Amino acid sequence: MNNHNKLKLKGSYFYVFLLTFVAFGQEIYTERISNNYEMDMVFIKGGSFLMGSPKSEKGHF
């Protein structure tokens, strides 16, 4: 399921794309960000997710 939400921040628009999926009964929970906004979260086991860019990528530091 693909949700598209638009938030107005300091006079500009910030688009939030949320891709929700459930695999092997994985639980999704909602984290309240403020009185008006919530974020859906899913647990990712430690050591199973790597974020960043390769050292060979232009602009990497």
GIWOUR-V414757 format. One record per pair of residues at least 24 apart in sequence whose C-alpha atoms are under 8 Angstrom apart, sorted by the first residue. I is the first residue (numbers start at 0). GAP is how many residues later the second one is. Records with the same first field share a line. If there is no record, write none. Layout:
BEGIN
I: GAP + GAP
END
This chain:
BEGIN
none
END
